[in-house]
Each structure stands twice: as C-alpha cells, then as structure tokens.
C-alpha cells in the first residue's frame, strides 16, 4: 500500500462581515463582527479536496476549518488508530471523515447527518498520517503570522474569539 503526499495551503483571504456578507481587506478585521474567508486548499496525491467552502472554493471559513484541522491533528497525534468526523452540515455541506491506521491516513467525504451527500470519488483516499499533522502545523503558523501582520490590533482577539488560541495561535 502506497501513501500519497498531502499538502495544505491557503490563498486570498479576506474579512467577511456577518451582518452584510461584505468582503473587506484583512485590516478591517473586527473580532465581534467578522469571519476570515478565502481559499483553503488541501491536496492529496495531486487531487484537491472539494466542497471546503460554502459557496465555492473561495469561500472557506478559516475559523471553522482551522479548528477542525487542529482536532484532526490532535487526534492523529494522540493515537495511531483513530478517526475524526467533521460534520458541520451547514448549507448542504458533506461530512469529512479522517481516519488513522498506523502510518496511513484516510479521508472520506461522507453523507452528513443533515442534507449533505458524500462523494464516491473521495472514499478512503490515502495519505501519510504524520504528514497531515506537519502540514497543519506549518499552515496554521503561517496563517496566524499573516493575520497578525495584516490586522495587528485585532488578530489575537479574533483568534481568541474563535477559540483558535490553543490551535496554534497565541
């Protein structure tokens, strides 16, 4: 059995106000009113994981996905035989099942408990489990540094408000 490489990166993030759905530059980050959205990319064996954003690939909620990737990395670090299910169920999104068996990690896009449907093309797609943990650590550190650089007055408060402090932030 050969494990594929996994890569995680982000591009083009912006601030989304919750009351207007208006996209603003990062400098406008307000912890009480804003989310950070943009492109979060996860690639396994040269294939990009689909459905990460609510309204397409450019609309990934970083506050949500960084918490979930932290949970996956923590579960994978704690046990060599584990699983982690992310089932947000919002707006018809599918659920993501991450499994670890020894050195092997697997991602399946499965039916949500709500409306979201799984993807038969994304069942037990294999990758190196430790590589996912390393990629999460790398991309989260880069993300937090970029947020602090782009919105120095509010970045730490935003991370705390989104429970991201223990996920690699402050």
ROVEXKOL-962264 format. One line per 8 residues: number of its first residue (from 0); their letters; for each residue x, y, z of C-alpha. Coordinates in steps of 0.2 Angstrom, whole numbers, plus 5000, padded with zeros to 4 digits. Layout:
REM ROVEXKOL-962264
NUM> A> X,Y,Z ~ ...
***
This chain:
REM ROVEXKOL-962264
0> XXXXXXXX> 5000,5000,5000 ~ 5007,5017,4995 ~ 5003,5033,5004 ~ 5000,5049,4994 ~ 5008,5065,4999 ~ 4996,5078,5007 ~ 4998,5097,5006 ~ 4988,5111,5014
8> XXXXXXXX> 4989,5129,5010 ~ 4979,5145,5009 ~ 4977,5159,4997 ~ 4967,5175,4995 ~ 4959,5178,5012 ~ 4948,5192,5016 ~ 4936,5198,5030 ~ 4918,5194,5029
16> XXXXXXXX> 4906,5204,5039 ~ 4892,5193,5046 ~ 4879,5207,5045 ~ 4881,5212,5027 ~ 4891,5197,5019 ~ 4903,5211,5013 ~ 4921,5206,5009 ~ 4934,5218,5016
24> XXXXXXXX> 4953,5218,5017 ~ 4961,5210,5032 ~ 4965,5227,5040 ~ 4946,5228,5043 ~ 4946,5213,5055 ~ 4934,5215,5069 ~ 4933,5201,5081 ~ 4915,5204,5086
32> XXXXXXXX> 4908,5205,5068 ~ 4919,5197,5056 ~ 4925,5180,5049 ~ 4940,5177,5039 ~ 4936,5168,5022 ~ 4946,5163,5007 ~ 4954,5149,4998 ~ 4960,5134,5009
40> XXXXXXXX> 4967,5121,4999 ~ 4970,5103,5004 ~ 4978,5091,4991 ~ 4980,5073,4992 ~ 4990,5064,4979 ~ 4988,5078,4967 ~ 4969,5080,4969 ~ 4961,5095,4978
48> XXXXXXXX> 4948,5090,4991 ~ 4932,5098,4986 ~ 4917,5106,4995 ~ 4928,5115,5008 ~ 4919,5132,5005 ~ 4900,5136,5007 ~ 4899,5145,4991 ~ 4913,5138,4982
56> XXXXXXXX> 4932,5136,4984 ~ 4935,5154,4988 ~ 4923,5155,5002 ~ 4931,5143,5015 ~ 4928,5149,5033 ~ 4946,5149,5041 ~ 4939,5150,5059 ~ 4929,5134,5056
64> XXXXXXXX> 4942,5124,5046 ~ 4957,5128,5057 ~ 4948,5122,5072 ~ 4943,5106,5063 ~ 4961,5103,5056 ~ 4968,5106,5074 ~ 4956,5092,5080 ~ 4961,5080,5066
72> XXXXXXXX> 4980,5084,5070 ~ 4977,5081,5089 ~ 4968,5065,5086 ~ 4981,5059,5074 ~ 4995,5064,5087 ~ 4986,5055,5101 ~ 4983,5038,5093 ~ 4989,5028,5079
80> XXXXXXXX> 4971,5021,5077 ~ 4958,5034,5077 ~ 4945,5043,5067 ~ 4939,5061,5067 ~ 4922,5067,5059 ~ 4919,5085,5054 ~ 4900,5086,5051 ~ 4895,5104,5051
88> XXXXXXXX> 4880,5101,5040 ~ 4878,5119,5035 ~ 4871,5123,5018 ~ 4871,5105,5012 ~ 4890,5103,5015 ~ 4895,5084,5016 ~ 4904,5077,5031 ~ 4923,5074,5031
96> XXXXXXXX> 4929,5058,5040 ~ 4948,5057,5044 ~ 4955,5040,5049 ~ 4972,5035,5055 ~ 4978,5017,5055 ~ 4997,5016,5059 ~ 5006,5027,5047 ~ 4992,5028,5035
104> XXXXXXXX> 4979,5042,5035 ~ 4962,5041,5025 ~ 4950,5055,5020 ~ 4932,5050,5015 ~ 4919,5063,5011 ~ 4903,5055,5018 ~ 4885,5059,5020 ~ 4881,5072,5033
112> XXXXXXXX> 4868,5069,5047 ~ 4859,5083,5039 ~ 4857,5086,5020 ~ 4875,5085,5013 ~ 4879,5070,5002 ~ 4896,5060,5002 ~ 4906,5059,4986 ~ 4910,5041,4979
120> XXXXXXXX> 4926,5048,4972 ~ 4933,5053,4989 ~ 4932,5037,4999 ~ 4947,5032,5010 ~ 4959,5042,5000 ~ 4975,5038,5007 ~ 4989,5049,5013 ~ 5004,5049,5026
128> XXXXXXXX> 4996,5052,5043 ~ 5011,5061,5051 ~ 5012,5072,5035 ~ 4995,5079,5039 ~ 5000,5084,5056 ~ 5015,5093,5050 ~ 5006,5102,5036 ~ 4993,5108,5048
136> XXXXXXXX> 5006,5114,5060 ~ 5015,5123,5046 ~ 5000,5131,5038 ~ 4992,5136,5054 ~ 5008,5145,5060 ~ 5009,5154,5043 ~ 4991,5159,5044 ~ 4992,5166,5061
144> XXXXXXXX> 5008,5176,5057 ~ 4999,5183,5041 ~ 4984,5188,5052 ~ 4994,5196,5065 ~ 5004,5206,5051 ~ 4988,5211,5042 ~ 4977,5216,5057 ~ 4989,5218,5071
152> XXXXXXXX> 4977,5227,5083 ~ 4964,5214,5082 ~ 4971,5197,5076 ~ 4974,5190,5094 ~ 4957,5195,5099 ~ 4949,5187,5084 ~ 4959,5171,5087 ~ 4953,5170,5105
160> XXXXXXXX> 4935,5174,5100 ~ 4936,5160,5088 ~ 4944,5148,5100 ~ 4960,5147,5089 ~ 4972,5152,5103 ~ 4976,5134,5108 ~ 4975,5128,5090 ~ 4992,5136,5086
168> XX> 4989,5155,5088 ~ 4994,5165,5103
***
